[in-house]
Structures are given as C-alpha cells and as structure tokens.
Amino acid sequence: MSIDRYMKYFVVTILSLLFTFSVLFAQDDYKKWLEEQNKKYQEYKDKKDKAFVDFLQQEWKKMQMMQGFVPDENPKPDEFPVAEQIDTPQQQPGYPKVKIDIELPDPGTRKQPEFKPVAVDPAAKEFVPLEMSFYGTDLHIMYDKNILVDFDKKVDKQAISDFWAILSRSDYEPLVSQIEKLRSKMYLNDWGFCTLLYQIGSKMYQKNQNQSVLITWFLLTKFGYDVKVGYYEDEIFLLIPTKQLVYGLTFFTIAEKNYYVVSFSKKDHEINTLFTYDGSYPDAKKIVDLRIDDSPHLGIEISKKELNFNYFNDKYSIPVRFNNNVIEFYKTYPLTDLTVYFYSTPSTDAKYSLLMNLKPILEGKSELESVNILLRFVQTAFQYKTDKEQKPMAIAPVVKEVLKMLRSSLPASIEIRQSIDK
C-alpha cells in the first residue's frame, strides 16, 4: 500500500471514529435532556394532581337540582295535517332546469373497521388486555392494571379524592393515547367520545356504576373537559356542561354553566339534591359540544327500508340503506337544540342511497318543481307519530326552522310565504 493511500485510509478511519463518537455523545446528551424533560413534566403533573386532590378534600356544596328543561308542552295533532294539492304541477316559465352532479363512493365496497391491538413494551408486565364491542366495532386495548381501583368505602368526598389520587399515580397515559387514536378513527364527536369512555370504564369495572362514573370523570378531565362528579347517599353522578341546551335532564348551575346529570347506563336519575365541588381541574376548560359534524364510523350492520311517497299521479319508492349500529348510537343522544339535528351529517350509507335514488327523480325538473318534490318527500315518506309515542314538540318552530334552511339554499327568484298559527 502506498503512503498516500495509507494516509487517506488513516484519515477516513479517524474521521469515521470521531463522527461515531460525536453521534454517541449527542445521543447520550439527548437522552439525558429527554429524561430531564420527562422528569419535569411528571413533577408538573404530580403537582397539579396533588393540588386537585387537596381541593377535593375541602368542603363540598349541597346543590339544589333543577328539573330538566321541557321543549314544549303543546301536543301535536292526532292526525298529520295534509295540505291541499293543486290539480297540476306548477310549471312556471323562467326557472332553470336542475342538473345534479353527484359523485360519491359506493359504500357497498366498505369493509368493517379494524382496530388492531396496540403494541406494548414487553417490560410493562403490569399491562392487561381489554376487548370489547362499541356499537358493533371490536376494540382491543391495553391498560395498566393499577387503574383498577377498589371502591368499597362509604361514598363521600374523601373516598372520591382517594380514587383520583390512586388513578393519577397509575400509568394511565398509554390508555389515554390509545383512546385518542380510537376516537379519531371512529370520527366520534364529544358525545360519542363520552360514551366511549364510559363503556371502557364499565368494561374495566365489570359494570360497577360508581367506579365507571369515576374513571369517566377522570379520563374526561385528563382530556381537558370541564366535568364534575357529585354524590347523594351511596350513588355517584357524572355532571357534564354542554354548549347546547339539553332537555329532560336534571341540572344545576355554577358560574352561569348548566351541569347536567348524565347517565350512560340507561338509568334515569330523579334527584333533588347532591353534593359537589365548586371549581375545576387546572386547564380542564373544554365544554362538551353536541354538534355532529361527521357520522361515526362504526361496525357495519346494514339494513334497508323503503320510503314511499306520491307526487300527483306518480308513485315513488326510495330504497334506503342504513347502518343499524349508527342508529343504535343515535338512540342514546340527548334531546337538544333543533340546529344540532338539522345540521348533522347523515351516515355514508344513508346519504349515498338517498342521493342516488333521488337523482333520477329530480334531474331535468325545474328548480321550483324539484323543491316541491323534495317537500312532498320529507312530509309524507316518514311515519308520523303522536305525542303519546314520542316526546312533545310544537310543529310551528320546526316548520319555521326548516323554512329558514330552505331559504338559504334556494335561488333568490323563488319566494317562500308562510302562514303559521301561533
């Protein structure tokens, strides 16, 4: 080997060694920095939890509960009012023809959502698996078994603060991370998220009501939601404020916020008083929003239904596909502002089947006639129920809200007149 080649080899070797050592030192420095940051963060969390536990041990207030808001006590008519139909469709000149351009993926090709078990560090021997079904969706979760806190004490502020203290010392963060990912994949809104947390807690605690409520409260708080718990005698209640008005649920007011007694166990709570605290966990400021911006992506269990209506001498039948699991989820939804329902997003299956079957009926018609057909469809294709079969609600406000929505979506050339008895 020549001297030049030897020197080049020597220099390259030295540089490689220096680079390797510098990387190792940098990695070691980064590891130390990360450990230091994690230590500071843990100290910060411990400080917050300790302060909150101390706060929970202070005096709790006895709150007088208010009965739930009633939407409207005026009953609907026993028979559905039918408008007089004119002899022929309105074919007024000057209205453009409707051209419908709809491109939606066929939901028939969709697969069942899959949520694989989360990989956990093999060294984490304290973790145990949890398998459950959430509205037809199979979930696999790993969690620290120290989260399972015994609660065989008398229900009071001390027992509740002790529960929080033990949970805050467990390794709950991997569970929080998994739940956050599940929420994102299932497109759950705040109500769906609260329901998911309760069902996970119920599965962990074998349907023990008080423990299920407490861990739901703990997790919602750790996710930044302003929620509380209260107790009366031997029962603990979850107290949730919402951005929208909720009907039919008992509540009390603190700092101009209504805290509703919410039950996910299908058990109605009729209480007049309970004990709770006046304050919140640090940084827990989010308020539950009942809006439905996306239909939840749940396990697929398709059913079909025929929606029939007449428009003059023509008879139409609209076959609609819908996901039973989504319907079951919506059955748990609280009665709230009309705007929540009007602006909610229908499920992919229902949206696709409705639009694809209405398209050939409306295409080529004038805008005015298309609106008339759609009004005839929504007014007559769905089964009418009296107040004995569902909660009372006045027709007039509903009609007014529908007309407002129609006005915003129709051409300015179409005039809408209303005549509604008060």
C-alpha positions as CSV (number, residue, x, y, z in Angstrom):
1,M,0.0,0.0,0.0
2,S,1.4,3.4,-1.0
3,I,2.0,6.1,1.6
4,D,-0.7,8.3,0.1
5,R,-3.3,5.6,0.1
6,Y,-2.3,4.7,3.7
7,M,-2.7,8.3,4.8
8,K,-6.1,8.5,3.1
9,Y,-7.2,5.4,4.8
10,F,-5.9,6.6,8.2
11,V,-7.7,10.0,7.9
12,V,-11.0,8.4,6.8
13,T,-10.8,6.0,9.7
14,I,-10.1,8.8,12.2
15,L,-12.9,10.9,10.8
16,S,-15.3,8.0,11.0
17,L,-14.4,7.3,14.6
18,L,-14.8,11.0,15.5
19,F,-18.2,11.1,13.8
20,T,-19.3,7.9,15.6
21,F,-18.2,9.2,19.0
22,S,-19.8,12.6,18.4
23,V,-23.1,10.9,17.4
24,L,-22.9,8.7,20.5
25,F,-22.2,11.7,22.7
26,A,-25.1,13.6,21.1
27,Q,-27.5,10.7,21.6
28,D,-26.4,10.5,25.2
29,D,-26.9,14.2,25.7
30,Y,-30.4,14.0,24.0
31,K,-31.3,11.0,26.2
32,K,-30.3,13.0,29.3
33,W,-32.2,16.0,28.1
34,L,-35.3,13.9,27.3
35,E,-35.2,12.3,30.7
36,E,-34.9,15.7,32.4
37,Q,-37.9,17.0,30.4
38,N,-40.0,13.9,31.3
39,K,-39.0,14.3,35.0
40,K,-40.1,18.0,34.9
41,Y,-43.3,17.1,33.2
42,Q,-44.1,14.3,35.7
43,E,-43.3,16.7,38.6
44,Y,-45.7,19.3,37.0
45,K,-48.4,16.6,36.7
46,D,-47.9,15.4,40.2
47,K,-48.1,18.9,41.5
48,K,-51.4,19.5,39.6
49,D,-52.9,16.2,40.8
50,K,-51.8,16.8,44.4
51,A,-53.4,20.3,44.4
52,F,-56.6,18.9,42.9
53,V,-56.8,16.1,45.5
54,D,-56.3,18.6,48.3
55,F,-59.0,20.7,46.7
56,L,-61.4,17.7,46.5
57,Q,-60.9,17.1,50.2
58,Q,-62.2,20.6,51.0
59,E,-65.9,21.4,51.7
60,W,-68.4,20.2,49.1
61,K,-71.6,22.1,48.5
62,K,-75.1,20.8,48.7
63,M,-76.7,21.7,45.4
64,Q,-80.4,22.1,44.8
65,M,-81.2,20.4,41.5
66,M,-83.4,21.9,38.8
67,Q,-85.8,19.8,36.8
68,G,-84.9,19.3,33.1
69,F,-86.0,21.9,30.5
70,V,-89.2,21.0,28.6
71,P,-89.1,21.7,24.9
72,D,-92.8,22.5,24.5
73,E,-95.9,21.2,26.3
74,N,-98.3,21.8,23.5
75,P,-99.4,18.5,22.0
76,K,-99.3,17.8,18.3
77,P,-102.5,16.9,16.4
78,D,-103.6,13.2,16.4
79,E,-103.6,13.2,12.6
80,F,-100.9,14.6,10.3
81,P,-102.1,17.9,8.6
82,V,-102.3,17.5,4.8
83,A,-102.0,20.5,2.5
84,E,-104.5,20.7,-0.3
85,Q,-102.8,19.6,-3.5
86,I,-103.4,21.6,-6.7
87,D,-104.6,19.9,-9.9
88,T,-101.3,20.1,-11.8
89,P,-97.7,20.7,-11.0
90,Q,-96.5,24.3,-11.1
91,Q,-94.7,24.8,-14.4
92,Q,-93.9,28.4,-14.4
93,P,-91.5,29.7,-17.1
94,G,-88.2,31.2,-16.3
95,Y,-87.0,28.6,-13.8
96,P,-83.8,26.8,-14.9
97,K,-83.7,23.0,-15.1
98,V,-82.0,21.1,-12.3
99,K,-78.7,19.3,-13.2
100,I,-77.5,17.1,-10.4
101,D,-73.8,16.2,-10.4
102,I,-73.2,13.7,-7.6
103,E,-70.0,11.7,-7.2
104,L,-69.9,9.6,-4.1
105,P,-68.0,6.4,-3.4
106,D,-70.3,3.4,-3.3
107,P,-70.4,2.4,0.4
108,G,-71.1,-1.2,-0.6
109,T,-67.4,-1.7,-1.0
110,R,-66.6,-0.6,2.5
111,K,-65.0,-3.0,4.9
112,Q,-65.6,-3.5,8.6
113,P,-63.3,-1.1,10.6
114,E,-60.4,-2.9,12.2
115,F,-58.6,-1.7,15.3
116,K,-55.6,-4.0,16.0
117,P,-54.3,-4.5,19.5
118,V,-51.8,-1.8,20.5
119,A,-48.2,-2.9,20.9
120,V,-47.0,-2.5,24.5
121,D,-43.4,-2.7,25.8
122,P,-42.8,-6.3,26.9
123,A,-41.2,-4.9,30.0
124,A,-44.6,-3.4,31.0
125,K,-45.8,-6.5,32.9
126,E,-48.4,-4.5,34.7
127,F,-50.5,-4.1,31.5
128,V,-53.5,-6.3,30.8
129,P,-55.7,-6.6,27.7
130,L,-59.3,-5.4,27.3
131,E,-61.5,-6.5,24.5
132,M,-65.0,-5.0,23.9
133,S,-67.5,-4.1,21.3
134,F,-68.6,-0.4,20.8
135,Y,-71.7,-0.3,18.7
136,G,-70.6,-3.3,16.6
137,T,-66.9,-2.1,16.5
138,D,-64.4,-4.6,18.0
139,L,-61.8,-2.8,20.1
140,H,-58.6,-4.1,21.6
141,I,-57.0,-2.0,24.4
142,M,-54.0,-2.5,26.8
143,Y,-54.1,-0.7,30.2
144,D,-52.2,-0.6,33.4
145,K,-53.9,-2.9,35.9
146,N,-53.2,-0.4,38.7
147,I,-56.0,1.7,37.1
148,L,-58.5,-0.8,38.7
149,V,-59.0,1.0,42.0
150,D,-61.1,-0.7,44.7
151,F,-64.1,1.4,45.9
152,D,-65.8,-0.4,48.7
153,K,-65.8,2.7,51.0
154,K,-68.7,4.9,52.0
155,V,-69.4,7.4,49.2
156,D,-68.1,10.8,50.3
157,K,-65.6,13.5,49.3
158,Q,-62.7,11.6,50.9
159,A,-63.4,8.4,49.0
160,I,-63.7,10.3,45.7
161,S,-60.5,12.2,46.3
162,D,-58.7,9.0,47.2
163,F,-59.9,7.4,44.0
164,W,-58.4,10.3,42.0
165,A,-55.1,10.2,43.9
166,I,-54.6,6.4,43.1
167,L,-55.6,6.8,39.5
168,S,-53.3,9.7,39.0
169,R,-50.3,7.6,40.2
170,S,-51.1,4.8,37.7
171,D,-49.6,4.6,34.2
172,Y,-52.8,5.9,32.6
173,E,-51.1,7.8,29.7
174,P,-50.8,4.8,27.3
175,L,-54.6,4.2,27.8
176,V,-55.2,7.9,27.0
177,S,-53.1,7.7,23.9
178,Q,-55.0,4.6,22.6
179,I,-58.4,6.1,23.3
180,E,-57.4,9.3,21.4
181,K,-56.5,7.2,18.3
182,L,-59.7,5.2,18.6
183,R,-61.7,8.4,18.7
184,S,-60.0,9.8,15.6
185,K,-60.5,6.6,13.6
186,M,-64.2,6.3,14.5
187,Y,-64.9,10.0,13.9
188,L,-66.6,10.4,17.3
189,N,-67.9,13.8,18.4
190,D,-67.9,14.8,22.0
191,W,-71.0,12.8,22.9
192,G,-69.6,9.7,21.2
193,F,-66.3,10.2,23.0
194,C,-68.0,10.5,26.4
195,T,-70.0,7.3,25.6
196,L,-66.8,5.5,24.6
197,L,-65.0,6.4,27.8
198,Y,-68.0,5.3,29.9
199,Q,-68.2,2.0,28.1
200,I,-64.5,1.4,28.5
201,G,-64.8,2.1,32.2
202,S,-67.8,-0.1,32.6
203,K,-66.0,-3.0,30.9
204,M,-62.9,-2.5,33.2
205,Y,-65.0,-2.3,36.3
206,Q,-67.5,-5.0,35.4
207,K,-70.4,-2.6,35.1
208,N,-70.0,-1.2,38.6
209,Q,-71.8,2.1,38.3
210,N,-69.9,4.3,40.7
211,Q,-66.4,3.2,39.5
212,S,-67.5,3.5,35.8
213,V,-68.6,7.1,36.5
214,L,-65.4,8.0,38.4
215,I,-63.0,6.7,35.7
216,T,-65.1,8.5,33.0
217,W,-64.8,11.7,35.1
218,F,-61.0,11.2,35.5
219,L,-60.4,10.5,31.8
220,L,-62.6,13.3,30.5
221,T,-60.8,15.7,32.9
222,K,-57.4,14.5,31.7
223,F,-58.6,15.1,28.1
224,G,-59.2,18.7,29.1
225,Y,-63.0,18.7,29.6
226,D,-64.7,20.7,32.4
227,V,-66.8,18.0,34.1
228,K,-67.6,17.2,37.7
229,V,-68.9,14.4,39.8
230,G,-71.5,14.6,42.6
231,Y,-72.9,12.2,45.1
232,Y,-76.1,11.6,47.0
233,E,-76.2,8.8,49.6
234,D,-74.4,5.8,48.0
235,E,-74.5,6.9,44.4
236,I,-72.1,9.0,42.3
237,F,-73.3,11.1,39.3
238,L,-71.4,12.4,36.3
239,L,-72.1,16.1,35.7
240,I,-71.4,17.5,32.2
241,P,-72.0,21.0,30.9
242,T,-72.8,21.3,27.2
243,K,-72.6,24.1,24.6
244,Q,-76.2,23.5,23.6
245,L,-79.3,23.4,25.7
246,V,-80.3,19.9,26.8
247,Y,-83.9,18.9,27.5
248,G,-85.2,16.5,30.1
249,L,-82.0,16.1,32.2
250,T,-81.8,17.3,35.8
251,F,-79.2,20.0,36.2
252,F,-77.7,22.7,38.5
253,T,-75.9,26.0,37.6
254,I,-72.4,27.1,38.6
255,A,-70.8,30.2,37.1
256,E,-73.6,30.5,34.5
257,K,-73.0,27.0,33.3
258,N,-75.6,24.2,33.4
259,Y,-74.2,20.9,34.7
260,Y,-76.5,18.1,33.6
261,V,-76.7,14.8,35.4
262,V,-75.8,12.4,32.5
263,S,-76.3,8.7,32.6
264,F,-74.9,6.3,30.0
265,S,-76.4,3.3,31.7
266,K,-79.9,3.9,30.5
267,K,-80.9,4.6,34.1
268,D,-83.0,7.7,34.8
269,H,-81.9,9.8,37.7
270,E,-84.6,11.6,39.7
271,I,-82.7,13.5,42.4
272,N,-83.4,16.8,44.2
273,T,-80.1,17.5,45.8
274,L,-76.5,16.3,45.6
275,F,-73.1,17.2,46.9
276,T,-70.4,18.5,44.6
277,Y,-67.4,20.9,44.5
278,D,-67.1,24.4,43.1
279,G,-64.0,24.5,40.9
280,S,-62.3,22.7,38.1
281,Y,-59.1,20.8,37.4
282,P,-56.3,23.0,36.1
283,D,-56.5,23.5,32.3
284,A,-59.8,21.5,32.0
285,K,-61.8,24.1,30.2
286,K,-63.4,22.4,27.2
287,I,-67.2,22.2,27.1
288,V,-68.9,19.2,25.5
289,D,-70.2,20.1,22.1
290,L,-73.2,18.1,20.8
291,R,-72.8,19.0,17.1
292,I,-72.5,16.1,14.7
293,D,-70.0,17.2,12.0
294,D,-69.3,13.6,10.9
295,S,-71.3,10.5,11.2
296,P,-69.5,8.0,13.4
297,H,-67.6,5.2,11.6
298,L,-68.8,2.1,13.4
299,G,-69.1,-1.6,12.7
300,I,-71.2,-2.3,9.6
301,E,-74.6,-3.9,10.0
302,I,-76.7,-2.8,7.0
303,S,-80.5,-2.7,6.9
304,K,-82.8,-1.5,4.2
305,K,-86.1,0.5,4.3
306,E,-88.5,1.6,1.6
307,L,-89.6,5.2,1.7
308,N,-92.7,5.7,-0.4
309,F,-94.4,8.9,-1.5
310,N,-96.7,10.3,-4.2
311,Y,-96.3,13.4,-6.3
312,F,-99.5,13.9,-8.2
313,N,-100.1,10.8,-10.3
314,D,-96.6,9.5,-9.9
315,K,-95.6,7.0,-7.2
316,Y,-92.1,6.8,-6.0
317,S,-90.2,4.3,-3.8
318,I,-86.8,5.2,-2.4
319,P,-84.8,2.2,-1.0
320,V,-82.6,3.5,1.8
321,R,-79.6,1.7,3.3
322,F,-78.6,2.5,6.8
323,N,-76.2,1.2,9.4
324,N,-78.0,-0.3,12.4
325,N,-75.0,0.4,14.7
326,V,-75.2,4.2,13.8
327,I,-79.0,4.1,14.6
328,E,-78.3,2.5,18.0
329,F,-75.7,5.2,18.8
330,Y,-78.2,8.0,17.9
331,K,-80.8,6.4,20.2
332,T,-78.6,7.4,23.2
333,Y,-78.4,11.0,22.0
334,P,-79.9,13.6,24.4
335,L,-82.7,15.8,23.3
336,T,-81.1,19.1,22.4
337,D,-81.3,22.2,20.1
338,L,-83.0,21.6,16.7
339,T,-80.0,23.0,14.9
340,V,-77.9,20.0,16.1
341,Y,-80.3,17.7,14.1
342,F,-80.7,19.9,11.1
343,Y,-77.0,20.4,10.5
344,S,-75.9,16.8,11.4
345,T,-74.2,14.7,8.8
346,P,-76.1,11.6,7.7
347,S,-74.2,8.3,7.5
348,T,-72.4,7.4,4.3
349,D,-74.8,4.5,3.5
350,A,-78.0,6.6,4.0
351,K,-76.5,9.6,2.2
352,Y,-75.4,7.5,-0.8
353,S,-78.7,5.6,-1.2
354,L,-80.9,8.8,-0.8
355,L,-78.9,10.9,-3.3
356,M,-78.5,8.1,-5.9
357,N,-82.3,7.3,-5.8
358,L,-83.5,10.9,-5.7
359,K,-81.2,12.0,-8.6
360,P,-83.2,10.4,-11.5
361,I,-86.4,11.8,-10.0
362,L,-85.2,15.4,-9.8
363,E,-82.9,15.6,-12.8
364,G,-84.4,17.6,-15.6
365,K,-87.1,19.2,-13.5
366,S,-87.3,22.9,-12.8
367,E,-85.9,24.2,-9.5
368,L,-89.4,25.0,-8.3
369,E,-90.8,21.6,-9.1
370,S,-87.7,19.9,-7.6
371,V,-88.3,21.8,-4.3
372,N,-92.0,20.7,-4.3
373,I,-91.0,17.1,-4.9
374,L,-88.5,17.2,-2.0
375,L,-91.0,18.8,0.3
376,R,-93.6,16.1,-0.6
377,F,-90.9,13.5,0.1
378,V,-89.9,14.8,3.6
379,Q,-93.5,15.5,4.6
380,T,-95.1,12.2,3.6
381,A,-92.4,9.5,3.3
382,F,-91.7,9.2,7.0
383,Q,-94.1,7.8,9.6
384,Y,-96.0,10.3,11.7
385,K,-96.1,9.8,15.4
386,T,-98.2,11.4,18.1
387,D,-97.1,12.8,21.4
388,K,-98.1,9.5,23.1
389,E,-95.4,7.8,21.1
390,Q,-92.6,10.4,21.4
391,K,-91.7,13.5,23.4
392,P,-93.9,16.5,22.7
393,M,-92.7,19.2,20.4
394,A,-94.5,22.1,18.7
395,I,-94.8,21.9,15.0
396,A,-94.6,25.7,14.3
397,P,-91.0,26.2,15.5
398,V,-89.8,23.2,13.5
399,V,-91.5,24.5,10.3
400,K,-90.0,27.9,10.8
401,E,-86.5,26.4,11.2
402,V,-87.0,24.3,8.1
403,L,-88.1,27.3,6.1
404,K,-85.1,29.3,7.2
405,M,-82.8,26.4,6.0
406,L,-84.7,26.2,2.7
407,R,-84.4,29.9,2.1
408,S,-80.6,29.8,2.4
409,S,-80.3,27.0,-0.2
410,L,-82.9,28.2,-2.8
411,P,-82.4,30.7,-5.6
412,A,-83.4,34.2,-4.9
413,S,-86.0,34.0,-7.6
414,I,-88.1,31.6,-5.6
415,E,-90.4,33.2,-3.0
416,I,-91.4,31.4,0.2
417,R,-94.5,32.5,2.1
418,Q,-95.5,31.2,5.4
419,S,-98.8,31.3,7.4
420,I,-98.4,29.6,10.7
421,D,-100.9,29.8,13.6
422,K,-99.3,30.7,16.9
